[in-house]
Amino acid sequence: MVVLLLSLTQIILITGDPPTPKVEKAPTTEYVRLLANSGEMLCFAVLMEYGAAAFPAYETILTDPKSEIGEIAGVLSALNFVKAPIVQFRRLVVPYLSHKDRIIREPAVGLMKIIGTPGEGSILIALLSDEDKSIAHQAATALAKVGGVRDVIAMDAWLRAGVAHRGEPNYLIHVKKCRDELENRWKENPVPKGLRDSPAP
């Protein structure tokens, strides 16, 4: 691991630019594990350069029960910024919404703003009460973007009865704003009754 970071740092110091990987060739899973788990912005930038070429490694890491927390968090974070369609990762990301570690929950919730569906609405409603304010904030934003008709009612119930973050008026204002955005979205783009709150394929 140290050797990898030193070599990347030396390249940056000499050239002034991060190394550009050969994106036509998929990186090995072990190499992606190293990059994702490093916590270094330079390694993250290299990972971004691979784009969709790294997807097979991402899938392996997200489905491997032996993957380390840092590896999973790094992959989820990378998916938030990769410039390629990522909807195929939804089924792999959803279980991580309830993960005990915030460094995994946070990027997973962020991904719901991109690939979420009404099918994840109940989980996002629960995350409005997450102990981490950033995660709770992102959950409300995700609901505004991808929530279903029923989630408007659920957000109303949360605003009336929820006790989490009651001492944070700015957060409550944010939730109310997101609730209104969700309602307006469904009013402007009505969906046939039989299809409401159905997860996207």
C-alpha positions as CSV (number, residue, x, y, z in Angstrom):
1,M,0.0,0.0,0.0
2,V,2.8,2.4,0.9
3,V,4.6,1.6,-2.3
4,L,1.5,2.4,-4.3
5,L,1.0,5.8,-2.7
6,L,4.6,6.7,-2.9
7,S,4.8,5.9,-6.6
8,L,1.6,7.9,-7.3
9,T,2.9,10.8,-5.3
10,Q,6.2,10.8,-7.1
11,I,4.5,10.9,-10.5
12,I,2.4,13.9,-9.4
13,L,5.5,15.7,-8.1
14,I,7.4,15.1,-11.3
15,T,4.7,15.7,-13.9
16,G,2.2,17.9,-12.1
17,D,-0.6,15.7,-13.2
18,P,-2.2,12.5,-11.9
19,P,-1.2,9.4,-13.9
20,T,-3.7,8.5,-16.6
21,P,-4.5,4.7,-16.5
22,K,-5.1,2.7,-19.6
23,V,-8.9,2.8,-19.4
24,E,-9.3,0.4,-22.3
25,K,-8.2,-2.3,-19.9
26,A,-10.2,-3.1,-16.8
27,P,-8.2,-2.8,-13.6
28,T,-7.8,-5.8,-11.4
29,T,-10.1,-6.1,-8.4
30,E,-7.1,-6.1,-6.1
31,Y,-5.8,-2.8,-7.6
32,V,-9.3,-1.3,-7.2
33,R,-9.4,-2.4,-3.6
34,L,-6.1,-0.6,-2.9
35,L,-7.3,2.6,-4.6
36,A,-10.7,2.5,-2.9
37,N,-9.4,1.8,0.5
38,S,-6.6,4.3,0.5
39,G,-8.5,7.4,1.5
40,E,-6.2,9.4,-0.7
41,M,-7.7,12.0,-3.2
42,L,-5.0,11.1,-5.7
43,C,-5.9,7.4,-5.6
44,F,-9.6,8.4,-5.9
45,A,-8.8,10.5,-9.0
46,V,-7.0,7.5,-10.6
47,L,-10.1,5.4,-9.9
48,M,-12.3,8.0,-11.6
49,E,-10.2,7.8,-14.7
50,Y,-11.2,4.1,-15.2
51,G,-14.9,5.0,-15.4
52,A,-17.0,2.0,-16.4
53,A,-14.0,-0.2,-16.9
54,A,-13.8,-0.6,-13.1
55,F,-17.4,-1.8,-12.8
56,P,-16.7,-5.5,-12.7
57,A,-14.3,-4.9,-9.8
58,Y,-16.9,-2.7,-8.1
59,E,-19.5,-5.4,-8.3
60,T,-17.1,-8.0,-6.9
61,I,-16.2,-5.7,-3.9
62,L,-19.8,-4.8,-3.1
63,T,-20.9,-8.5,-3.2
64,D,-17.9,-9.9,-1.3
65,P,-18.7,-10.4,2.4
66,K,-15.0,-10.2,3.1
67,S,-14.5,-6.7,1.6
68,E,-13.2,-4.2,4.1
69,I,-15.3,-1.2,5.1
70,G,-12.9,1.2,3.5
71,E,-13.1,-0.6,0.2
72,I,-16.9,-0.6,0.2
73,A,-17.0,3.1,1.2
74,G,-14.5,3.9,-1.6
75,V,-16.5,2.1,-4.2
76,L,-19.8,3.7,-3.2
77,S,-18.2,7.1,-3.2
78,A,-16.7,6.5,-6.6
79,L,-20.1,5.6,-8.0
80,N,-21.4,8.9,-6.9
81,F,-19.1,10.7,-9.3
82,V,-18.4,8.2,-12.1
83,K,-19.5,9.6,-15.6
84,A,-21.3,6.4,-16.8
85,P,-24.7,4.9,-16.2
86,I,-24.8,3.1,-12.9
87,V,-28.4,2.0,-12.5
88,Q,-27.3,-1.6,-12.5
89,F,-25.8,-1.1,-9.1
90,R,-29.1,-0.2,-7.4
91,R,-29.7,-3.7,-6.0
92,L,-26.2,-3.9,-4.6
93,V,-26.4,-0.4,-3.0
94,V,-29.7,-0.7,-1.3
95,P,-28.5,-3.1,1.5
96,Y,-25.8,-0.6,2.4
97,L,-28.4,2.1,3.2
98,S,-28.9,0.4,6.6
99,H,-25.2,-0.3,7.3
100,K,-24.0,0.4,10.8
101,D,-21.1,2.5,9.7
102,R,-21.8,6.1,8.5
103,I,-18.9,6.1,6.1
104,I,-20.9,3.5,4.1
105,R,-24.4,4.8,4.7
106,E,-23.5,8.3,3.5
107,P,-22.3,7.5,0.0
108,A,-25.1,4.9,-0.3
109,V,-27.8,7.5,0.4
110,G,-26.1,9.9,-2.0
111,L,-26.5,7.3,-4.7
112,M,-30.2,7.1,-4.1
113,K,-30.4,10.7,-5.5
114,I,-29.1,9.3,-8.8
115,I,-30.4,5.7,-9.1
116,G,-33.1,5.5,-6.4
117,T,-36.8,4.6,-7.0
118,P,-40.0,4.8,-5.0
119,G,-39.2,1.3,-3.9
120,E,-36.5,2.7,-1.6
121,G,-38.9,5.3,-0.1
122,S,-39.5,3.6,3.2
123,I,-35.8,3.2,3.9
124,L,-35.2,6.8,3.1
125,I,-38.0,7.9,5.4
126,A,-36.4,5.9,8.2
127,L,-33.1,7.7,7.4
128,L,-34.7,11.1,8.1
129,S,-34.0,10.2,11.7
130,D,-30.4,9.0,11.2
131,E,-28.1,10.1,14.0
132,D,-25.8,11.6,11.4
133,K,-27.2,14.9,10.2
134,S,-25.5,14.8,6.8
135,I,-27.1,11.4,6.1
136,A,-30.5,12.6,7.3
137,H,-30.2,15.7,5.1
138,Q,-29.3,13.6,2.0
139,A,-32.2,11.2,2.7
140,A,-34.7,14.1,2.5
141,T,-33.1,15.4,-0.7
142,A,-33.2,11.9,-2.2
143,L,-36.9,11.6,-1.3
144,A,-37.6,14.8,-3.2
145,K,-35.9,13.4,-6.3
146,V,-37.1,9.8,-6.3
147,G,-39.8,9.3,-3.7
148,G,-43.3,8.0,-4.4
149,V,-46.7,9.3,-3.7
150,R,-47.0,7.5,-0.4
151,D,-43.8,9.2,0.8
152,V,-45.5,12.6,0.8
153,I,-47.8,11.2,3.5
154,A,-45.0,9.5,5.3
155,M,-43.0,12.8,5.4
156,D,-46.0,14.6,6.7
157,A,-46.2,12.0,9.5
158,W,-42.5,12.3,10.2
159,L,-42.8,16.1,10.4
160,R,-45.7,15.9,12.9
161,A,-44.5,13.1,15.1
162,G,-40.8,12.6,14.6
163,V,-38.5,13.4,17.4
164,A,-35.1,13.1,15.7
165,H,-33.3,16.4,15.2
166,R,-36.2,18.4,16.7
167,G,-33.6,20.9,17.9
168,E,-32.5,21.6,14.4
169,P,-35.0,24.0,12.8
170,N,-33.0,24.4,9.6
171,Y,-33.1,20.6,9.1
172,L,-36.9,20.6,9.6
173,I,-37.2,23.4,7.1
174,H,-35.2,21.3,4.7
175,V,-37.4,18.3,5.2
176,K,-40.5,20.3,4.6
177,K,-39.0,21.9,1.5
178,C,-38.2,18.4,0.1
179,R,-41.6,17.2,1.0
180,D,-43.2,20.0,-1.0
181,E,-40.8,19.3,-3.9
182,L,-41.8,15.7,-3.9
183,E,-45.5,16.6,-3.9
184,N,-45.1,19.1,-6.7
185,R,-43.1,16.6,-8.8
186,W,-45.9,14.1,-8.7
187,K,-48.6,16.7,-9.4
188,E,-46.7,17.9,-12.4
189,N,-45.9,14.4,-13.7
190,P,-48.7,12.1,-12.6
191,V,-48.3,8.4,-13.0
192,P,-51.1,5.9,-13.7
193,K,-52.5,4.6,-10.4
194,G,-51.4,1.0,-11.1
195,L,-47.8,2.1,-11.5
196,R,-47.4,4.3,-8.5
197,D,-44.7,3.6,-6.0
198,S,-43.5,0.7,-8.2
199,P,-39.7,0.3,-8.3
200,A,-38.1,1.0,-11.6
201,P,-36.7,-2.0,-13.5
